[in-house]
């Protein structure tokens, strides 16, 4: 069964951002919201490796049950960084 999207706001400058992402994905999976997309509003001026690792790891978890992560970068700097690393093609919009 597919459910509506869940939205999460993350700041790349927040040291708790990777854990917050993990918790949001865990809530989707624990709530049996299989197939539900997670929309992440990503804010900041750079793209730390800890955020990239958390995004990719949690995308894998969601894809195992038919889910997805869509990124909504709120700054041009983040859009450019995602494009530079090819991540704009990995995450849905």
C-alpha positions as CSV (number, residue, x, y, z in Angstrom):
1,X,0.0,0.0,0.0
2,X,1.4,3.4,-0.9
3,X,0.9,6.4,1.4
4,X,1.3,10.1,0.9
5,X,4.7,11.8,1.3
6,X,6.3,12.8,4.6
7,X,8.3,16.0,4.7
8,X,11.5,16.6,6.7
9,X,13.5,19.8,7.0
10,X,17.2,19.4,7.5
11,X,20.0,21.9,7.9
12,X,23.4,20.6,6.8
13,X,24.9,22.7,9.7
14,X,22.9,20.7,12.3
15,X,25.1,18.0,13.8
16,X,21.9,16.0,14.5
17,X,20.8,16.0,10.9
18,X,21.9,12.5,10.0
19,X,20.2,11.1,13.1
20,X,17.1,13.1,12.3
21,X,17.0,11.6,8.8
22,X,17.5,8.1,10.2
23,X,14.6,8.7,12.7
24,X,12.3,9.9,10.0
25,X,13.0,6.9,7.8
26,X,12.7,4.6,10.8
27,X,9.3,6.1,11.5
28,X,8.2,5.5,7.9
29,X,9.4,1.9,8.1
30,X,8.1,1.2,11.6
31,X,4.7,2.7,10.7
32,X,4.4,0.3,7.8
33,X,4.3,3.2,5.4
34,X,6.0,1.1,2.7
35,X,6.3,3.0,-0.6
36,X,5.8,6.3,1.1
37,X,8.2,9.0,-0.3
38,X,10.2,11.1,2.1
39,X,10.7,14.7,0.9
40,X,13.8,16.3,2.4
41,X,14.0,20.1,2.4
42,X,17.8,20.5,2.6
43,X,19.1,23.9,3.8
44,X,22.7,25.1,3.9
45,X,25.6,26.3,1.8
46,X,27.7,23.1,1.6
47,X,27.2,19.4,1.4
48,X,29.0,17.5,4.2
49,X,30.0,13.9,3.7
50,X,28.0,12.9,6.8
51,X,24.8,14.2,5.1
52,X,25.7,12.4,1.8
53,X,26.3,9.2,3.7
54,X,23.0,9.5,5.6
55,X,21.0,10.3,2.5
56,X,22.4,7.4,0.5
57,X,22.2,4.9,3.4
58,X,18.6,5.8,4.1
59,X,17.6,5.9,0.5
60,X,18.7,2.2,0.3
61,X,16.6,1.4,3.3
62,X,13.5,2.9,1.7
63,X,14.1,1.5,-1.7
64,X,14.1,-2.0,-0.2
65,X,10.4,-1.5,0.5
66,X,9.5,0.6,-2.5
67,X,10.0,4.0,-1.0
68,X,12.1,6.9,-2.1
69,X,13.8,10.1,-0.9
70,X,13.2,13.3,-2.9
71,X,15.5,16.2,-2.2
72,X,14.5,19.8,-2.2
73,X,17.7,21.8,-1.9
74,X,16.9,25.3,-0.8
75,X,20.1,27.0,-1.9
76,X,21.9,27.2,-5.2
77,X,25.1,26.1,-3.5
78,X,23.4,22.8,-2.5
79,X,21.9,22.3,-6.0
80,X,25.3,22.8,-7.5
81,X,27.0,20.4,-5.1
82,X,24.3,17.7,-5.7
83,X,24.8,18.2,-9.5
84,X,28.6,18.1,-9.2
85,X,28.5,14.7,-7.4
86,X,25.7,13.3,-9.7
87,X,23.3,13.0,-6.7
88,X,20.7,15.1,-8.5
89,X,20.0,12.0,-10.6
90,X,20.1,9.6,-7.6
91,X,17.3,11.3,-5.6
92,X,13.8,11.9,-6.9
93,X,12.5,15.4,-7.1
